[in-house]
Amino acid sequence: MTAISDLARRGALAFQPRPDDVRGPALARLLGELATPFDLWRARQAAVARPARAPAAAASYPVMLLPGFGTHPARMKGLRRALEGAGHRVSDWGLGFNFGPNEDRFDRLCDRVVMMARREGQPLVLVGWSLGGLFAREISHRHPSAVAMVITMGTPFSGDRRANNAWRIYQVITGHAVDTPPVGERAFGAKPPVPTIALWSARDGIVSPRSSCGKPGERDLALPLRCTHLGFAGHPEVARTVTALIAAVDAVQPLGGDSWKFIQQLATGRVRSPCQASIRTLATRRPARTTWPLA
């Protein structure tokens, strides 16, 4: 394929029409992403003023962080520090910037997950931000014995793949349509065969909250947070939530997407967790909506 024909093809992908009945977050939400640095600064200041250090986990787990589209693993350093502070062994995906999937890079990522699980002597917890969450879901379908849990953060795994504000940019950069990813279709729809938790936010200005929340049968639990899409990588509340969920990895039981029932059972001890105190922290701040956002 010549450079000119490739450029023409990517141009056509950039101007593909979106279905009339599909939309991403409103423009006001998208512009709200610009406030992410201020939001993170304010949240960190509040955390300093009211320190609530999570107790060390009773067990240490191997965790792999998968970055979002167009980002580098360094963007997730805040989350990495929180998890390491809780005693977990954290690594990044080892592929640098995430500019979308291709068969070779994805095979290398799968090999890395399997190799690390073998080296650690136990399956990994995969924490994927946005597109990284789709990779985590696909990996767990292919290699379920190497994955203990999948946690997605603002990941568009449900509904129409154009229900976000980044799909045209994605198509231009990757050179393929969102409907034909080169690494398979199992990241979308049906839940992976491991405990799968979806973190979503009604403030997300890039991915539709419906897409990142999902439906029963597409994930085990859906937990709402208060951050922007870009904030998932570094917001203290996200770090506390992920830390608490990983601490409970051995206790997670699929409950049909009823995240509040799950958290309540952990908090009251009806389901045992190695880190009961951090789970109680989640239980004290029940959001108004736990499983299905309206917009």
N, C-alpha and C positions, 0 to 999 in steps of 0.2 A: 504494500500500500504506500503510495507516495505521500509526501508531507502535505501537499495541497489537498488531496482527497481525504486525508485524515483530519485536516483542519475543517474541511467542509462538513464531514460527518459529525464532528464535535459541535460545530455551529448549529447543525440541525437538532442535535440533542439539547442544546441550550434553549431553543425556542419551541420545544414540544409543548403543546397545550396541556393544561391540567384539566381533568374531568370537572364538569360544572358542579357536581355534588361533593367535591373534595376541596378542602381548604386547610392551610396551615394556621398557626397562631396569628392573631390580628397584628396589624402594623404597630400598634401601641406596645404590644408585648415584645415584638421584635426590637423596637427601639429601646425597650427597657433593658435589653441585654447590654447596652452601652453603660448602664449603671453598675454592672457586675463588680468592677474594682472597688467602688464605694461600698457596695453591699458587703463584700468580703472584708473590707477594712472595718466596717461597723460591727460585723459579727465577731471578728477577732478581738476588737476592743471590748466587746461585751464579755467574751470568753475570758479575757485577762482580768476584767473587773470581777467576774464571778467564776473563778476557776473550778472546774468539775472534772478533774482528771479521772479517766476511766481506770478501774482497777486492772491490774495485769490479768490476762486470761489464764484460766487454770490449765489450759493446753495451748501449745503453740502450733499454728497451722501454716503450711506453705500457701502463699497468696500471690497471684499474678495480676498485675494491673494492665489493662488494655486501653490505650488512649482513644479519644474521639477523632473524627475525620479532620484532617488537616492539622492535627496537634502532635506534639512530642510528649513522650512519657514524663519529661520534666514538669509539664503542667499539672501532674498529679502528685507532686512531691509533698504537698500538705497532707494528703490522704495517706501517702506512704509513711510519713513520719508518725502519724497517729497510730497506724497499724503496727509499725515497728515498736512504738512506745508501749503497746499492749502486749508485746512479746512474740508477734508473728514474724515469720520469715518471708519478706516481701521482695519480689523481683518484678521488672517490667517485661514487656513482651519481646524485647531484644531486636526490634526491627526499625527503630528510629521513628521518623514521622509516619503518620498514618494517612497515606494518600489513596486509600481504597484497596480492595482486594484484587489479587490475581492468583492463578493456580499455584505458581511457584512459591510466592511469599506465604500463602496460606498453608501450603504443605510444610514449609519450614516452621511455621508457627505451631502446627499440630505436632510436629516432631519434637519441638521444644517442650511443649506441655507434657507429652508422654515421657520424654527423657527426664524432665524434672520430677515428675511423679514417681518414676522408678528410683531416681537418686534420693529423693526425700523419704521414700518408703511409705508414702501415703498420697492420696489424691489431692489435687490443688483446689483452692477456692479461686474462681475466676471473677474478677470485678471489672466490668466493661462499661466505659462511658460512651454513650451515643453509638456510633458505628462499632466501637470496640465491644459493645454488648452483643451485637449481632454476631461478631466473630466468636464470642464466648458461647453463645447458644449453639452455633453450628459445630464448634469443637466438641461440646458436650454430647451432641447427637452422634458424632463420629467416634468419640473415645470416652464413653461414659465411665469406664473404670478408672480413668485418669482425673476425673473431676468430682469433687465433693459437693460443690454448690456453685451456682451462678447467681451473681448479683448484677443487674443492669441498672444504669443510671441515665435516664432520659433517652432510652433506646427505642427507636421506632419499629418495633417488631409486630405490631398489630394493625390491622386495617389496611387502607390504601397506602402504598409506598410514596405517594406524592403528598401526603398529609403533613407536610413540613415545609420550611422555608429554605431548605438547602439542597433540594433534590436536583435542581438544574445545575448548580455549581458542581455537585457530585458527578453528574453525567459528563460535564465538560472535562473535568480533571481526570476521571477514570476512563472515559471513552466508551462506556457501556451504559445502557438504560437501567434504571432502578429495577425494572421488571425482569432483567436477565443477568443477575450477578454471576460471576464466573466460578463461584465457590459453592454453589448449591442453594437449595430453597428451604432447608429445614430450620434456618434461623428464624423464619417467619411462621406465625401461626402456632402449630402444636407445640406444647411444652416439651423441653428437653427431658430425658429420663433421669434427671437429678433434681434435688430441691432448687427451685428457681424463684428468685425474688426480684420484683420490679420496683425501682424507686422512680417516682415521677413528681412533677411539680406543675401546679396550675399557673405558675409564673413563667413557665418555659416559653421563650419567644421564638424558638427554632423548630422544635418538634411538638406536634399536637399532643396534649396530655392524654387523649384517648389512645393514641398510638403507643405511648410509652408506659401507660398503665396496663393495657391489655384486658382480656376477658378471662373468666374462669376457664381453665383448660389450656390456656396459653402460658400461664405462670401459676405458681402455688400461692404467692402472696403479692399484694401491691400496697406499697407504703408511700403516702404523699409527704413531700417535704416542701420547705418554703425557700426556694432559691431559683435563680435563673438557670438556663441551660448551661451557660458557661460556668456558672457557679458550682455545678456538681463536682468539679475537679478539686475545689479547694475550700468549700464552705465547712466551718466547724461542725454544724449540725449533721451534714452528710457524713463526715468522718466519724462522729459519735455513733450514728445509726449503723454504718457499715461495720464498725468495730464490735458493736453489740450483737449484730447478726452473725458475724463470724464466730464470736464467742459461743454462740448457740448452735453451731453447725451440726453437732451430733444429735441435737434435740429436735431439729426441724422435721415436722411431719406435714405433708400436704393436707391442707384444710380447705380446699376448694376456693382459694382466693380470699378467705375471710381473715385478713391480716389482724384485725382487732381481736378476734378470738384467739389467734396464735399468740399475740403479745400478752393478752390477759392470762392465758394458760402458763406462759413462761413466767410472768410476773408473780403469779400466785403459787408457783411451784408444782402445778398439776402436770406440767411437762418440765423435766429437769434440764437445767442449763449450767454449763461450767462458769457462767458469769452472770448470776442472777441480778446483781445490783444494777448493772448497765441496762438490762432488760427492763427493770422497774422504771428507769429513767424514761424509756420510750413510753411505758404504760401511763405515765403521769401527764402526757401531753397528747391525748387522743385528738386527731384532727376532725373537722366536721364531716369530711368525706373520705372513706378509706379504700374504696374499690373501683369506683367508676366516675371519672370527672365529666362534667357537662360540657366543657369547652376546652 
